Amino acid sequence: SMIKKEIQLRQPWEVVRNVVNITARPREEQAVSVLWKLFEKPYIPPGGTVTYWATFSYNSQPVPVDSLESLVSSTDYILNTDPAGMGTDLTGSCVCTVTTYSNTARIVVANNSSLGGYLTILQIRGKALASAPVVLSDTDAVSAAIFGNKIFSVDPVYLQDTNVAKELVGAILINYADAQMFPIVQVENQGWQFALDLFDTVSLDFPGQNLSGDYRVSYIEHQWM
């Protein structure tokens, strides 16, 4: 036989999951707020430029944005000959070019004045798409009474739809609340071994192991002997 006799069967406490928690993160557009701010005052020489990469955040959490406000001089950026803002205002000779991505922006600041100046303020405002985590949970009480609470929790960062999360909770309970057979077999014949791929269906018939039926391949590990 191509399948070796040492068939391993995992114990119920290794495979049973009867308490399922899945976190969804629905996003909502927020009011205009400061999404990034420069906390230094760099010097820009006459005719010089500086480049910054801004990562947007809302309530100290990284976020994507729905839209950004155009930078307004003297509000979003100020260039002055004095770092304390008490010198000559060069903001009128300052040009800011912003290239926006989903959750970051590239800002190029050019000083077109004949004088050097300090960038005393630089910020980006816009409408963040912020999320509030929602945990969808369910328990198979029958399974929990037999095996105790076997918890499965997952927090997929990009799952936003709570309805999808609820469906996933139900699907996981259907498949893992009961003690099912998850046999681990070793295959020696290389031709047959490499013919299998993940999620392929394999029929097994080992009455002595109480294994009879169709099983789907969920894990493959190759080893040269």
Residue pairs with C-beta under 8 A, 6 or more apart in sequence:
2 187
2 188
2 189
2 192
2 193
3 185
3 186
3 187
3 188
4 185
4 186
4 187
4 188
6 186
7 183
7 184
7 185
7 206
7 209
7 211
8 183
8 184
8 185
9 181
9 182
9 183
9 184
9 209
10 182
10 184
12 147
12 179
13 147
13 150
15 176
15 179
15 180
15 182
16 143
16 147
16 150
16 176
16 177
16 178
16 179
17 150
17 151
17 152
17 172
17 173
17 176
17 177
18 139
18 140
18 143
18 144
18 147
18 149
18 150
18 173
18 176
18 177
19 137
19 138
19 139
19 140
19 144
19 149
19 150
19 151
19 152
20 137
20 138
20 139
20 151
20 152
20 153
20 169
20 172
20 173
21 135
21 136
21 137
21 151
21 152
21 153
21 154
21 169
22 135
22 136
22 137
22 153
22 154
22 155
22 156
22 159
22 165
22 168
22 169
22 172
23 133
23 134
23 135
23 136
23 153
23 154
23 155
23 156
23 159
23 165
24 133
24 134
24 135
24 136
24 159
24 160
24 161
24 162
24 164
24 165
25 131
25 132
25 133
25 134
25 157
25 158
25 159
25 160
26 131
26 132
26 134
26 160
26 161
26 162
27 64
27 129
27 130
27 131
27 160
28 129
28 130
28 131
28 132
29 66
29 127
29 128
29 129
30 58
30 127
30 128
30 129
30 130
31 127
32 69
32 125
32 126
32 127
33 58
33 125
33 126
33 127
33 128
34 123
34 124
34 125
35 54
35 56
35 57
35 58
35 63
35 65
35 68
35 124
35 125
35 126
35 128
36 54
36 55
36 56
36 57
36 105
36 123
36 124
37 122
37 123
37 124
38 52
38 119
38 121
38 122
38 123
41 83
41 118
41 119
41 120
42 50
42 118
42 119
43 83
43 116
43 117
43 118
44 50
44 79
44 109
44 110
44 111
44 116
44 117
44 118
44 119
45 111
45 116
46 111
46 113
46 114
46 115
46 116
47 111
47 112
48 110
48 111
48 116
49 108
49 109
49 110
49 111
50 108
50 109
50 119
51 106
51 107
51 108
51 109
52 106
52 107
52 109
52 122
53 104
53 105
53 106
53 107
54 104
54 105
54 106
54 107
54 124
55 62
55 103
55 104
56 62
56 63
56 64
56 65
56 103
56 104
56 105
56 124
56 126
56 128
57 63
58 128
58 130
59 130
61 130
62 103
63 103
63 128
63 129
63 130
63 131
64 102
64 103
64 128
64 129
65 100
65 102
65 103
65 126
65 127
65 128
65 129
66 126
66 127
66 128
66 129
67 126
67 127
68 98
68 100
68 105
68 124
68 125
68 126
68 127
69 76
69 124
69 125
69 126
71 77
71 96
71 98
71 124
73 91
73 92
73 94
74 91
76 96
76 121
76 122
76 123
76 124
76 125
77 91
77 94
77 96
77 109
77 119
77 121
77 122
77 123
78 85
78 89
78 91
78 119
78 120
78 121
79 89
79 90
79 91
79 93
79 94
79 109
79 111
79 113
79 117
79 118
79 119
79 120
80 86
80 87
80 88
80 89
80 90
80 91
80 117
80 118
80 120
81 87
81 88
81 90
81 115
81 116
81 117
81 118
82 88
82 118
83 118
83 120
84 120
85 120
87 117
88 115
88 117
90 111
90 113
90 115
90 117
93 111
93 112
93 113
94 109
94 110
94 111
94 112
94 113
94 117
94 119
95 109
95 110
95 112
96 107
96 108
96 109
96 110
96 122
97 107
97 108
97 110
98 105
98 106
98 107
98 124
99 105
99 106
105 124
107 122
107 124
109 119
109 122
111 117
131 160
133 155
134 162
134 165
136 162
136 165
136 166
136 168
136 169
137 169
138 169
138 170
138 173
139 149
140 173
140 177
142 177
143 150
143 177
143 178
144 150
147 179
152 172
152 176
159 165
181 210
181 211
181 215
182 218
183 204
183 209
183 211
183 215
185 204
187 193
187 196
188 225
193 222
194 222
196 202
196 217
196 220
197 217
197 220
198 217
198 218
198 219
198 220
199 216
199 217
199 218
200 216
200 217
201 214
201 215
201 216
201 217
202 214
202 215
202 216
202 217
203 213
203 214
203 215
204 211
204 212
204 213
204 214
204 215
205 211
205 212
206 212
